[in-house]
């Protein structure tokens, strides 16, 4: 079990996945809140059956999976539905995050949470690592990655916490304006640090 949990966050396109992939290569177990958020509404889950009970079968696609874009439209049109969904899904997501961090076997593990600030989860982890880039870089890399347009990505960025809000809760920051080589060195340095901190945590218990 990993007793030391590093929460990794950053805005859309900041480089969270790129960074956590590098930690994974060093043998660190990665728990991804985005993956969990999808898993808790997969076919056959309590989460999905509750959503169908509330919104009807129309919310499913032809494969019986949650129609996410339709759900987004409904949530946008009905704000109280968002509150209801959060109440349903947040406990399920938290429970899964806890289970998976407890099941992790590397000396420390990483919990990747895009909305760490927005969901006030900083206190649930032992250390917060923020991947930080300028808004201009964020926009440019995300538009390129998602083959999307500037307006769409700008709207997502506006709905997320600000760069300043994220940096305010950071214990460590990876500046990701440079090239991939800079990232490798920085990740190696933090890996050493987290290994030491995890070992200290173990000796106290
Ligand atoms: P996030 O998971 O935070 O949304 P990603 O890790 O997917 O962000 O990175 C966004 C995009 O930017 C990806 O296409 C990724 O390959 C690219 N990218 C990440 N870091 C760098 C970097 N240092 N230099 C150039 N491109 C990068």
Boltz pocket constraint, residues with backbone or C-beta under 6 A from the ligand:
constraints:
  - pocket:
      binder: B
      contacts: [[A, 10], [A, 11], [A, 12], [A, 13], [A, 14], [A, 15], [A, 16], [A, 17], [A, 18], [A, 19], [A, 141], [A, 142], [A, 144], [A, 145], [A, 176], [A, 177], [A, 178], [A, 179], [A, 180], [A, 183]]
      max_distance: 6.0
